[in-house]
Each structure stands twice: as structure tokens, then as C-alpha cells.
């Protein structure tokens, strides 16, 4: 039986739509997961896309309701969410995550955070997270706040997902934004100390001193979402 041209086009359109839907489901299924290769390399998830296990609010035992899981992303979604930290502490590591910042939004990721101060950023260096176009802070996304910055911008616009990779070791620290190397520095070096002294952190005796600590996601009052958060300890 011969099919009409219109019928053929209709069947083809249905086939394309079905394939697209399958691919979309496959993409959704691989979010917040590790491949066999990643597991063999020592990677572990800090967020499984379903729960806030592994995190707690700064100086608290659990995560506040202001942090919610929205479409498989750990999201600062409501007021008074508060800064959250990992339950485990890390010294040398590689951290990879994707973030989606709201229009004009501001947030941050800190490492080597301790609970000696009254707020995480008084101990842990902060990698800025911001809408670089409409955000109000002169410190841009991916920069080490007030200390190290690139001379170009590799971020995608607010509302899109950006991949941030951070490598922290005593010998060398690096930030990569969407695959582009942003900054490189040595924590505790002469150059580091000189830059800290000239920044607002110079008056904070505990800033940047810890060699290990928690990883922190900041609540800066704006909506921000994180997904595919994974870490590999470096020994």
C-alpha cells in the first residue's frame, strides 16, 4: 500500500519527536551521576539530585527549607536559606559543578572553610558566582574574590548552565570556567599574602589559613542552582 506524502511526513515528524524525547530523557538520567570511569578515578558525588544528604547549614545540623531540590538541582530558592557546607572536609581536591544564576544574581563557592568565624567567608577563599552582565558586584564569576582574576569572560548568560572546575593543592590552585583556564595561584605564597593584605581579608586573621576544611555554597539572597556537583580527592 502506497502512503501519501503527507502521511510520510507525519510519520517522520513523529519519529523525530520520539527520538528527541528519548534523548532528553537520557540527558536527564545522567545528571548528578558518575560514569564507571569517574568512579574508578576516585570521583564521588556531593549531590545526588534527590536529597540534601551530605550537606548542612553553617554551624547547624541540617539544611534549611530555603534550599530546595528543583528539577534535579540544589537550589537556593527561598529567604533565609543560609550558607550550606559539606559534612566532610577536604584538603587537596578537584571539584566540578554546574551553576545557574538568576538575572542580576550573586552567590559564591568557598573552600577550606572552618567554623571558627561567624561566617564562612572569613576563613574560606571564595570563588565568585554572579550574573556578569546585570550583577552589582565588581568581582565577576569564577574569580577568586578580590585576589585573582582573568582578563576575559568565559561565562554564559544568566539562566544558562555554566561549568566551573576548581583544582586545589598546596603546590597549585586553578579555576576553569566552561573549560577555559581562569586563574592560577599558590595559596599561602608570598604573592598570595601580599594580595590578601591589600584586600578586605587582610584584617581577618583566620582567612585562608586552614589547609583543609568544608566546601560552602553561599546564600547571598538571590536564586542560584547547582547540579552535577562532584569531587575527587588528590593524594
DAVENBEL-V560517 format. One record per helix or strand of 3 or more residues. SS is the DSSP state (@ for helix, = for strand). FROM is the first residue (numbers start at 1). TO is the last residue. If there is no record, write none. Layout:
ss=SS from=FROM to=TO
ss=SS from=FROM to=TO
//
This chain:
ss=@ from=5 to=30
ss=@ from=36 to=40
ss== from=43 to=45
ss== from=55 to=57
ss== from=67 to=70
ss== from=73 to=76
ss== from=84 to=86
ss== from=93 to=101
ss== from=106 to=113
ss=@ from=120 to=122
ss== from=126 to=130
ss== from=162 to=168
ss== from=173 to=177
ss== from=180 to=185
ss=@ from=190 to=198
ss=@ from=200 to=203
ss== from=213 to=217
ss== from=224 to=233
//
